[in-house]
Amino acid sequence: MASNDELPRIVVLISGSGSNLQALIDATQTPRKLQAKIVGVISNRQKAYGLQRAQQAGIPTETVSLKKFKDQGKTREDFDESVATLIHTMQPDLIVLAGWMHILSPTFLAHFPNNVMNLHPALPGQFDGAHAIERAFEAYQQGRISETGIMVHKVIADVDRGQVILQQPIPILPDDTLETLEDRIHKEEHKIIVQGAQVFLDELACQL
């Protein structure tokens, strides 16, 4: 087994409670689940509870604010350039978006063209973008679908359209409410984000 210093390095970007971040943290502490080290967590919200999760695990954290950049007369590209520069200092092998609520611009992705992974609560080609679970539940109620799903995919400039790493269908049950569907999806997200990160890291290792 590789020593801690030899493990692949992950940086996680978050915006909220960080439950998927916690799944990644827990998995790195069980090496057979995720053979990697989380070296940094970045949030675009100072009050994101995920920052506390990271700090409790001894992981360095940073907060960045798009609003502050705009208040200073700077552009979205300036913000993404700054975030990319910050991430470069952490020397990651993989960047994981775990509830990061900004769409990454081509400016950012030019720095990391093949090692950014996103978790999205829908199947490929369905319900791209925000509020995917709510839109899937509405489509189910209208009789247009019988299941939804989750995926992890490589990030490209086209939102939620990068190469799929893993996907999993999730049935919508007759007695589901939006809340029960969300709960079931989130539980499966905690598994697939870990599995997807390991698959992606293994793929990146094969390219070296």
Secondary structure, 3 states (H helix, E strand, C coil): CCCHHHCCEEEEEECCCCHHHHHHHHHHCCCCCCCCEEEEEEECCCCCHHHHHHHHCCCCEEECCHHHHHHCCCCHHHHHHHHHHHHHHHCCCEEEECCCCCCCCHHHHCCCCCCEEEEECCCCCCCCCCCHHHHHHHHHHCCCCCEEEEEEEECCCCCCCCCEEEEEEEECCCCCCHHHHHHHHHHHHHHHHHHHHHHHHHHHHHHC
